[in-house]
Amino acid sequence: MTGREQKGAMSRRELLEEHRPERIHARLGREPKSQRVSDFVLGAIDGCVTTFAIVAGAFGAGFSESVVLVMGFANLIADGFSMAVSNYEAVSVEREQAAAATRIEREHIALVPEGEREEIRQIFHRKGFRGQVLDEIVTTITANRQLWIETMLAEEYGISRTKRKPLGSALVTFFAFIGMGTVPLLPYLLSPLNSSQQFYSSVILAALTFFAIGLCKGLVFSQKVWMAGFKTLVFGGGAAALAFAVGFFLRDLIT
């Protein structure tokens, strides 16, 4: 057996172990974990893009090191806070929508239970269930009020069971924004380089940061890690290139 086959065989054995009835029962009985990866990626990419765009634009316009630092850190804090608040509000709205939909379904089940049963019937009929099997599904779901409501939330409104916490999402976004956004400014803080050396050092650090964020995203979501890293690098680098071009072409207007 080759190394690849051994790896595949081990993976299959692990999957078989994870799909034993007792393991499945325990896994499905747990509350879904809130995914923080999207909050991190949102803050990290935007933070690095924001500060490197300032670095690129300032270099293209011929601004001094002090201007880069002032503009960079001012935007880093202000935009990081703004991004965190925006994410907080977005997650809050998601939770409010879920709560409102739950109230509506609970009220409808109490007032027009037959109509709500028909909705369940049609939902599972569209999934291909027929006859006695369909009748049993409808009876089983509508016999449990909480299950009934959860089914309607998922099937009619598309609301996930995963519950994100607004404050947690905001904090992850904020610290990812600050942490990754500081990286392109490091050459202007920590090294006695000339303007060109500072800029090109910042380019390298920003590129590595974009690529690393993409790699992490690829690993978490089981994507092709190198492709995910390259894709994030291209998107982040594209935003920075636009900032550099704007600064370069407008520098004569402000000098």
C-alpha positions in Angstrom: 0.0 0.0 0.0 1.4 3.4 -1.0 1.7 6.4 1.4 -1.3 8.0 -0.2 -3.4 4.8 0.2 -2.3 4.5 3.8 -3.3 8.1 4.5 -6.7 7.5 2.8 -7.2 4.2 4.7 -6.5 6.0 8.0 -8.9 8.8 7.1 -11.6 6.2 6.4 -11.0 4.4 9.7 -11.2 7.7 11.5 -14.5 8.6 9.7 -15.9 5.2 10.5 -15.1 5.7 14.2 -16.7 9.2 14.2 -19.8 7.7 12.6 -20.5 5.1 15.1 -24.1 5.4 16.4 -23.2 6.6 19.9 -20.7 9.2 18.5 -23.4 10.5 16.1 -25.9 10.7 18.9 -23.5 12.7 21.1 -22.5 15.0 18.3 -26.0 15.8 17.2 -27.1 16.4 20.8 -24.6 19.3 21.2 -25.4 22.9 20.4 -23.7 24.0 17.1 -20.6 25.9 17.8 -20.5 29.5 16.7 -18.0 30.0 13.9 -15.5 32.8 14.7 -13.5 32.2 11.5 -15.6 34.5 9.4 -15.3 37.3 12.0 -11.5 36.8 12.1 -11.1 36.8 8.3 -13.4 39.8 8.0 -11.3 41.9 10.4 -7.9 40.6 9.4 -8.2 41.2 5.7 -9.9 44.5 6.1 -7.3 45.7 8.7 -4.3 44.7 6.5 -5.9 46.3 3.4 -6.8 49.5 5.2 -3.3 50.2 6.6 -1.4 49.0 3.5 -3.6 51.0 1.3 -2.6 54.1 3.3 1.1 53.1 3.0 0.8 52.5 -0.7 -1.2 55.7 -1.3 1.1 57.8 0.8 4.2 56.4 -0.9 2.7 57.0 -4.3 1.9 60.5 -3.3 5.3 61.1 -1.8 4.2 61.6 1.8 6.7 61.5 4.7 7.1 58.6 7.2 5.4 60.7 9.9 2.3 61.2 7.7 2.2 57.4 7.0 2.3 56.6 10.8 -0.3 59.2 11.8 -2.7 58.3 9.0 -2.1 54.6 9.4 -2.8 54.4 13.2 -5.6 56.9 13.1 -7.4 54.8 10.5 -6.4 51.6 12.2 -8.2 52.5 15.4 -11.1 54.3 13.9 -11.8 51.8 11.1 -11.2 48.8 13.5 -13.8 50.2 15.9 -16.2 50.9 13.1 -15.8 47.4 11.7 -16.4 45.9 15.1 -19.6 48.0 15.7 -20.8 47.0 12.2 -20.3 43.3 12.9 -21.9 43.7 16.3 -25.0 45.3 14.7 -25.1 42.7 11.9 -25.0 39.7 14.4 -27.6 41.5 16.6 -29.9 41.9 13.7 -29.6 38.1 12.9 -30.5 37.3 16.5 -33.5 39.7 16.4 -34.7 38.2 13.1 -34.5 34.7 14.6 -36.4 35.8 17.7 -39.1 37.6 15.7 -39.5 34.5 13.4 -39.8 32.3 16.5 -42.6 34.5 17.9 -44.4 34.5 14.6 -44.3 30.7 14.2 -45.3 30.1 17.8 -48.3 32.4 17.3 -49.3 30.8 14.0 -49.1 27.3 15.5 -51.4 28.4 18.3 -53.9 30.2 16.0 -53.9 28.1 12.8 -52.3 24.7 13.6 -53.8 23.0 10.6 -52.3 25.6 8.3 -48.9 25.1 9.9 -49.2 21.4 9.6 -50.0 21.8 5.9 -46.8 23.8 5.6 -44.8 21.0 7.2 -46.5 18.5 4.8 -45.6 20.6 1.7 -42.1 21.2 2.9 -41.4 17.4 3.1 -43.4 16.6 0.1 -41.1 18.8 -1.9 -38.2 16.8 -0.5 -39.7 13.7 -2.1 -41.6 12.1 0.8 -45.0 10.5 0.0 -47.9 8.5 1.5 -47.6 7.0 4.9 -44.0 8.0 5.4 -45.0 11.7 4.8 -47.9 11.4 7.2 -45.6 9.9 9.9 -43.1 12.8 9.4 -45.8 15.4 9.8 -47.3 13.7 12.8 -43.9 13.3 14.5 -42.7 16.9 13.9 -46.0 18.5 14.9 -46.3 16.5 18.1 -43.3 18.4 19.5 -43.9 22.1 19.6 -40.2 23.0 19.8 -39.2 20.7 17.0 -42.1 22.1 15.0 -40.9 25.7 15.4 -37.2 24.8 14.8 -38.2 23.0 11.6 -40.2 26.0 10.3 -37.3 28.4 11.2 -34.8 26.3 9.2 -37.1 25.4 6.2 -39.2 28.5 5.8 -36.8 31.2 7.0 -33.4 29.6 6.4 -32.3 30.4 10.0 -29.4 28.4 11.2 -29.2 26.8 14.7 -25.8 28.3 15.1 -26.1 31.2 17.5 -23.4 33.9 17.2 -22.9 36.3 20.1 -22.7 40.0 19.0 -20.0 41.0 21.5 -17.8 38.0 20.8 -18.0 38.6 17.0 -17.3 42.3 17.5 -14.2 41.6 19.6 -12.8 39.0 17.3 -13.2 41.3 14.3 -11.7 44.3 16.2 -8.6 42.5 17.5 -8.0 40.8 14.1 -8.3 44.2 12.4 -5.8 45.8 14.8 -3.4 42.8 14.8 -3.2 42.3 11.1 -3.5 46.0 10.3 -0.4 46.8 12.3 1.8 44.5 10.2 2.2 46.9 7.2 3.2 49.7 9.5 6.0 47.8 11.3 8.8 48.9 8.9 7.9 52.5 9.7 8.2 51.8 13.4 11.0 49.4 14.0 13.7 49.9 11.4 15.9 52.9 10.4 15.2 52.4 6.7 14.8 55.0 3.9 11.4 55.7 2.4 11.8 53.1 -0.5 13.1 50.4 1.8 10.2 51.0 4.3 7.7 50.8 1.5 9.0 47.6 0.0 9.4 46.0 3.4 5.8 46.8 4.0 4.8 45.3 0.7 6.5 42.0 1.6 4.9 41.9 5.1 1.5 42.7 3.7 1.8 40.1 1.0 2.8 37.5 3.6 -0.1 38.5 5.8 -2.6 38.2 3.1 -1.2 34.8 2.1 -1.2 33.6 5.7 -4.8 34.6 6.2 -5.8 32.7 3.1 -3.9 29.7 4.2 -5.7 29.7 7.6 -9.0 30.0 5.9 -8.2 27.2 3.6 -7.1 24.9 6.5 -10.3 25.6 8.5 -12.7 25.1 5.6 -10.7 22.1 4.1 -10.0 24.0 0.9 -6.9 23.9 -1.3 -4.7 25.9 1.1 -2.2 27.3 -1.5 -5.1 28.4 -3.8 -6.9 30.0 -0.8 -3.7 31.8 0.2 -3.1 33.0 -3.4 -6.7 34.1 -3.8 -6.6 36.3 -0.7 -3.2 37.7 -1.7 -4.6 38.7 -5.1 -7.7 40.4 -3.6 -5.7 42.2 -0.9 -2.9 43.2 -3.3 -5.5 44.5 -5.8 -6.9 46.9 -3.2 -3.5 48.1 -2.3 -2.5 48.6 -6.0 -5.6 50.8 -6.5 -4.6 52.9 -3.5 -1.0 53.3 -4.8 -2.3 54.3 -8.3 -4.7 56.9 -6.8 -1.9 58.4 -4.7 0.6 58.4 -7.6 -1.7 60.1 -10.1 -3.1 62.7 -7.6 0.2 63.6 -6.0 0.7 66.6 -8.3 -2.6 68.0 -7.1 -1.5 68.2 -3.4 2.2 69.2 -3.8 
